[in-house]
Amino acid sequence: MSQYAWDNCPAAVRDQVARLVSGFRAIAGDNLLGVYLHGSLALGCFNPLRSDLDILAVTHAALGADAGRRLAAFLLDVSQQPHPVEVSFLLHRDLHPWRHPAPFDFHYGESWRAAYTAQLADDDQPWTGQSHTDPDLAAHITVVRQRGVRLCGQPIPEVFPDVPRADYLDSVRGDVLSDEFGLASANAPPVYALLNGCRTLAYLVCGQTLSKDEGGEWARRHLPPAYRAAVEQALFAYRNLAGDEGLDKAAALALAEHLRYRITTHFSDESPATNVLE
C-alpha cells in the first residue's frame, strides 16, 4: 500500500489542502498568521485509505462567534472530501510564552461533526466558542517544529516555540501507556499501540520524532531479535490495512510488555527541569 509525503501526494490530497487554506484565508482574513501541516502527511506516511489531514492554523486574535460558525460550516463541508480533517486554530499570544497544556481557539475533527451540525442547525443557540486546552498540542507542535510543512504564512520557527521535552513526554505518555488503546491493554495491543510505542521509545532513546511506520522500522533494527517478528507483523498490518487480526497475540503481548517496561523506565528517569528538545 502506497504511503505519501506532501511533496509526492496524490492530486486529490493537494486539492483538498488547497481548498482548506483558501477557506481559512477567506474566513480569517488578515487575522490569519499561518497554516501548517503535521501528522502523517508531513511525516511521509500518509495513506489515502486511512489517514487524516492534520493541520494547525495560527491567528493574531480570537476568531469570534461569526467566524467560528463560518469555519465550522466550512469544515463540515470540506472534511471527508475525500479525507477527514483534524485542525486546531491557535492564538499566537497563547504560544508565547509557552504553557502546557496549550490553549486552542477552535478545533475540528470528525468526532465533533454531530455536535457542530446540531449547533449550527439551531439559529437561536449562540456560538459559544471553545477556549479549551489540549495536552496533545505539545506533541503536534513538536512535530511541526521538527518536520512540519508551512502551507502559508510566517516561517515555522517564528510562529511556534520550542516545546520542553517534559511537556512533549507528558503529551504522549497517556496515549502510549493507556489501558484502553495503549501498551497496557489487557488483550493483544492493536497495531496502532505497538507502532506508537516503537516511535515513542525511539524518541526517548535518540531524540528522533518519527512516524508510526518509521518507529516500527527503528524498532526492527534496534530491539532484541526476539521481538522482530512482532514488529514486522505490525508494520505489515499497518501498511496493508490488514487490521489487528494478523498479529500473533503472544508475540504482540511480549512486544508490548518490552516496550512498556523500557518506556516506563525512561519516563521515570526523565528530569523535567533539565531536559528540553534540541
ABEGO torsion letter per residue (X at the ends): XBBBBAAABBAAAAAAAAAAAAAAAAAAEAABAEBBBBEAAAAGABBAAABBBBBBBBBABBAEAAAAAAAAAAAAAABGOABBBBBBBBBAAAAOBBBOBBBBABBBBAAAAAAAAAAAABAABBBAEAGBBBAAAAAAAAAAAAABBBABEBBAAAABBBBBAAAAAAAAAAAAABAAABAABABBBBAAAAAAAAAAAAAAAAGBBBBAAAAAAAAAAABBAAAAAAAAAAAAAAAAGAEAAABBAAAAAAAAAAAAAAAAAAAAABBAAABBBX
